[in-house]
């Protein structure tokens, strides 16, 4: 399911777990696994860890709605996960052209490194940094290297036309098409976004 979501341009963020143990899971490239940190950027004692952890986010003492209709503080990797997903959403909003792997790479490369230098099993690449991630995303290009496919549907090939002519164009891409320009003799006649 996560691979399918990635194929549709989405990022799947999941919680590391709250047992404070190493589950010995393998890392899965379609899942972005979030561990939890405390307000002092320490690993939360309950946060599970291991080779499957990609990133960390605040998960302790999170102020949120309660079942009784009020507000309370809660802790868990289930609260680090939406914090991470929110950063992914900011990255995608800053640059809609990024692939899911680009989004997670931006988050990982802008994370505040905690624990051992670089990636480690307690924090992954570190604690998310929303501002740095959004700023980087706004200034990077997608790794999508496959050109879109474009076809003129109307008028059909070799049709004889004159005067004012409507042109119907279809453009498809495995990721997205941002704009289609229609050129006649090298000059843009019309654009569609």
C-alpha positions as CSV (number, residue, x, y, z in Angstrom):
1,X,0.0,0.0,0.0
2,X,2.8,2.4,0.8
3,X,4.6,1.6,-2.5
4,X,1.3,2.3,-4.3
5,X,1.0,5.6,-2.5
6,X,4.5,6.6,-3.4
7,X,3.7,5.8,-7.0
8,X,0.9,8.3,-6.8
9,X,3.2,11.0,-5.5
10,X,2.4,10.6,-1.7
11,X,4.7,10.1,1.3
12,X,3.7,7.6,3.9
13,X,4.9,8.4,7.5
14,X,4.5,5.8,10.2
15,X,5.2,5.6,13.9
16,X,8.3,3.7,15.2
17,X,6.3,2.3,18.1
18,X,6.2,2.9,21.8
19,X,7.9,-0.1,23.4
20,X,11.4,1.5,23.7
21,X,12.9,-1.6,22.0
22,X,14.7,-2.5,18.8
23,X,12.2,-4.5,16.8
24,X,15.0,-5.5,14.4
25,X,12.8,-4.5,11.4
26,X,14.5,-3.8,8.1
27,X,14.1,-0.4,6.6
28,X,11.5,-0.2,3.9
29,X,12.0,2.4,1.1
30,X,8.3,3.3,0.8
31,X,7.8,4.0,4.6
32,X,9.2,7.1,6.4
33,X,9.4,5.9,10.0
34,X,9.3,8.5,12.8
35,X,10.7,8.1,16.3
36,X,9.9,10.5,19.1
37,X,11.9,13.2,20.9
38,X,11.4,15.1,24.1
39,X,11.3,18.9,24.4
40,X,15.0,18.8,25.1
41,X,15.8,16.9,21.9
42,X,16.5,13.7,23.7
43,X,15.2,10.3,22.5
44,X,12.0,9.6,24.2
45,X,12.4,6.6,26.4
46,X,9.3,4.9,25.0
47,X,10.3,5.5,21.4
48,X,11.3,2.2,19.6
49,X,14.5,2.3,17.6
50,X,16.5,0.4,15.0
51,X,17.5,0.2,11.4
52,X,13.9,1.0,10.3
53,X,13.9,4.5,11.9
54,X,14.3,7.3,9.4
55,X,13.6,10.5,11.3
56,X,12.5,11.9,14.7
57,X,10.0,14.5,15.7
58,X,8.6,15.9,18.9
59,X,6.3,13.3,20.5
60,X,6.4,14.0,24.2
61,X,4.1,16.3,26.0
62,X,2.1,17.2,22.9
63,X,-0.9,19.4,23.6
64,X,-3.9,18.1,21.8
65,X,-7.7,17.4,22.0
66,X,-8.8,14.7,24.5
67,X,-11.7,12.2,24.3
68,X,-13.6,14.2,26.9
69,X,-13.8,17.2,24.6
70,X,-11.1,19.2,26.3
71,X,-7.3,19.4,25.9
72,X,-4.5,17.4,27.4
73,X,-0.9,16.5,26.9
74,X,0.0,13.1,25.4
75,X,3.1,11.3,24.4
76,X,4.0,8.7,21.8
77,X,5.5,8.1,18.4
78,X,1.9,8.5,17.1
79,X,2.3,12.2,17.8
80,X,5.8,12.4,16.3
81,X,4.3,10.9,13.1
82,X,1.8,13.8,12.3
83,X,4.6,16.3,13.1
84,X,6.7,14.6,10.5
85,X,3.8,14.4,8.0
86,X,3.2,18.1,8.5
87,X,6.8,18.8,7.5
88,X,6.4,16.6,4.4
89,X,3.2,18.6,3.5
90,X,5.2,21.9,3.9
91,X,7.9,20.5,1.6
92,X,5.4,19.4,-1.0
93,X,3.7,22.8,-0.8
94,X,7.0,24.6,-1.2
95,X,7.8,22.5,-4.3
96,X,5.0,20.4,-5.8
97,X,7.4,19.0,-8.4
98,X,9.3,16.9,-5.9
99,X,9.0,13.1,-6.0
100,X,8.2,11.3,-2.7
101,X,11.9,10.2,-2.5
102,X,12.9,13.9,-3.0
103,X,10.5,15.0,-0.1
104,X,12.0,12.5,2.4
105,X,15.6,13.4,1.2
106,X,14.9,17.1,1.9
107,X,13.5,16.3,5.3
108,X,16.5,14.0,6.1
109,X,19.1,16.5,4.8
110,X,17.7,19.4,6.9
111,X,17.1,17.5,10.1
112,X,18.8,18.6,13.3
113,X,21.4,15.9,13.8
114,X,21.0,14.3,17.2
115,X,22.9,11.4,18.7
116,X,25.8,9.9,16.7
117,X,26.9,12.0,13.7
118,X,24.8,11.2,10.6
119,X,22.1,8.6,10.6
120,X,21.8,6.5,13.8
121,X,19.2,3.9,15.0
122,X,17.9,6.2,17.8
123,X,17.1,9.3,15.8
124,X,17.4,8.3,12.2
125,X,18.7,11.4,10.4
126,X,17.7,13.6,13.3
127,X,14.8,15.8,14.4
128,X,12.7,17.4,11.7
129,X,13.3,21.1,11.0
130,X,10.3,22.5,9.2
131,X,11.7,25.9,8.3
132,X,14.9,24.5,6.9
133,X,13.1,21.8,5.0
134,X,10.6,24.2,3.4
135,X,13.4,26.6,2.5
136,X,15.5,23.8,0.9
137,X,12.4,22.4,-1.0
138,X,11.7,25.8,-2.5
139,X,15.2,25.8,-4.0
140,X,15.7,22.2,-5.3
141,X,14.6,20.5,-8.5
142,X,12.9,17.2,-8.7
143,X,14.7,14.1,-9.6
144,X,12.0,13.2,-12.1
145,X,13.9,12.7,-15.3
146,X,11.2,11.3,-17.6
147,X,9.8,13.8,-20.1
148,X,6.0,14.2,-20.4
149,X,4.2,12.7,-23.4
150,X,2.3,15.3,-25.5
151,X,-0.2,14.7,-28.3
152,X,-2.4,17.0,-30.4
153,X,-5.9,15.4,-30.4
154,X,-7.7,17.9,-32.6
155,X,-7.2,18.8,-35.3
156,X,-6.1,15.3,-36.4
157,X,-2.8,14.8,-38.2
158,X,-2.7,16.0,-41.8
159,X,-6.1,17.9,-41.4
160,X,-6.6,20.9,-43.6
161,X,-7.6,23.9,-41.5
162,X,-7.9,27.7,-41.9
163,X,-9.0,30.8,-40.1
164,X,-9.5,30.5,-36.3
165,X,-8.7,26.9,-35.1
166,X,-9.3,25.3,-31.8
167,X,-6.5,23.0,-30.8
168,X,-6.9,20.2,-28.2
169,X,-3.7,19.0,-26.6
170,X,-3.2,16.1,-24.2
171,X,-0.2,16.0,-21.9
172,X,0.6,13.2,-19.5
173,X,3.4,12.4,-17.2
174,X,4.2,9.7,-14.6
175,X,4.5,12.6,-12.1
176,X,2.8,15.8,-13.2
177,X,2.4,18.3,-16.0
178,X,2.7,21.9,-14.7
179,X,2.1,23.7,-18.0
180,X,1.6,23.2,-21.7
181,X,2.7,25.8,-24.3
182,X,1.5,25.8,-27.8
183,X,4.0,27.2,-30.3
184,X,3.7,28.2,-33.9
185,X,6.9,28.8,-35.8
186,X,8.7,29.0,-32.4
187,X,6.4,31.6,-30.9
188,X,4.1,30.8,-28.0
189,X,0.5,31.2,-29.1
190,X,-1.2,29.8,-26.0
191,X,-0.5,28.3,-22.6
192,X,-2.5,26.2,-20.2
193,X,-1.6,25.4,-16.6
